[in-house]
Amino acid sequence: MLLLVAGQPSAIAQGSSLFSDSGQVIGDETGNSVALGDLDGDGDPDAFVAHLPGAPNEVWFNGEQGNPAGVFSNSGQAIDNVNSADVTLIDLNGDGDLDAFIATGDGDVRSWSNLIWLNDGDGYGQVTGQCLGDSETRALALGDLDGDGDPDAYAANIGPDRVWLNEVGEECSCVTAWLLGEPAAGLRNLTGTLDTFYALRDQVLPQTRRGRHFARVYDRHNAAVFSALLADPALRSEAGTLLQTWQPNLELLVSGQGQSATITSVQVQRLRNFLNHLGAAGNADLQQMIAFELAQLPPLSRFTGMTMAEAQHMVLETRYRYLPVMWHR
């Protein structure tokens, strides 16, 4: 029997409930949670370790790389981490291997809360990018809650708890990722858009309280935006055009070169038109949100001629201002 303590050296039980240190030092990062299960299909339990911010989540294989059972080696995967508070291993997609449902509990770091990691069957996998709430989840329990034979999730949050039902074909994809695969949006050849979107969400927005607010608003209304775009091909195409129009500016912003990108009247007009059309096509909550958020900003026309860095300061309330360079003789 192997006992893993997250973030601590491991210990081996001798079969009589008396433990002795195995001498292994498994990683050098602070762990928040660990789950054991056979991830690579070789019959012994491996470890999925969830970490605090600053380190990726990891999979440690048991008995691999020539090691005997009970000796762990790092799989080398750097799995997405947003202050992961808990992890449960269970077959989420019915393919016979263990996947991971990861509770993430730091809304100040990233916009989405929980992560799904799907196992390819050999202990290697990928995070799906599903949007699973805007609350900080501290603990999870999974089981068949609706009687359809697959595991659902009860998420204990800071704030109201949430129940996530496992429904085939109803994955809540992030809108940008979905648009990139939509022929009607015309974005199949627009490389880098998704990376830019994730960098904006994960690096730029978390820098300020206002930015984190926008990230939570996005998550809260993602499903409504998705529904509106799904029902209206013209609106979907307009969203694709909007992404193409803003892509060069956003790339410079996320790379720290926002002062080099100037906002044009065409970009502003397309943004205004899209928000108007999205509000008209969306439900009442989405309409109210768009109207409320626009009311908190200066008129959109004021952004014409600004650099992206200046707009970032105005919209996200960053603590620095971009001033002209003054030379002293």
ABEGO torsion letter per residue (X at the ends): XBBBBBGBBBBBBAGAGBBBBAGBBBEABBBABBBBBBAAGAGBBBBBBBBBBGBBBBBBBBGBGGBBBGBBBBAGBBBBBBGBABBBBBBAAGAGBBBBBBBBABAAABABABBBBBBAGAGBBBBAGBBBEABBBABBBBBBAAGAGBBBBBBBBBEBBBBBBBBBGABBBBAAAAAAABAAAGAAABBGAAAAAAAAAAAAAAABAAAAAAAAAAAAAAAAAAAAAAABAAAAAAAAAAAAAAAAAAAAAAAGAAAABBBBAAAAAAAAAAAAAAAAABBAAAAAAAAAAAAABBBAAAABGBBAAAAAAAAAGBABBBBBBBBBX
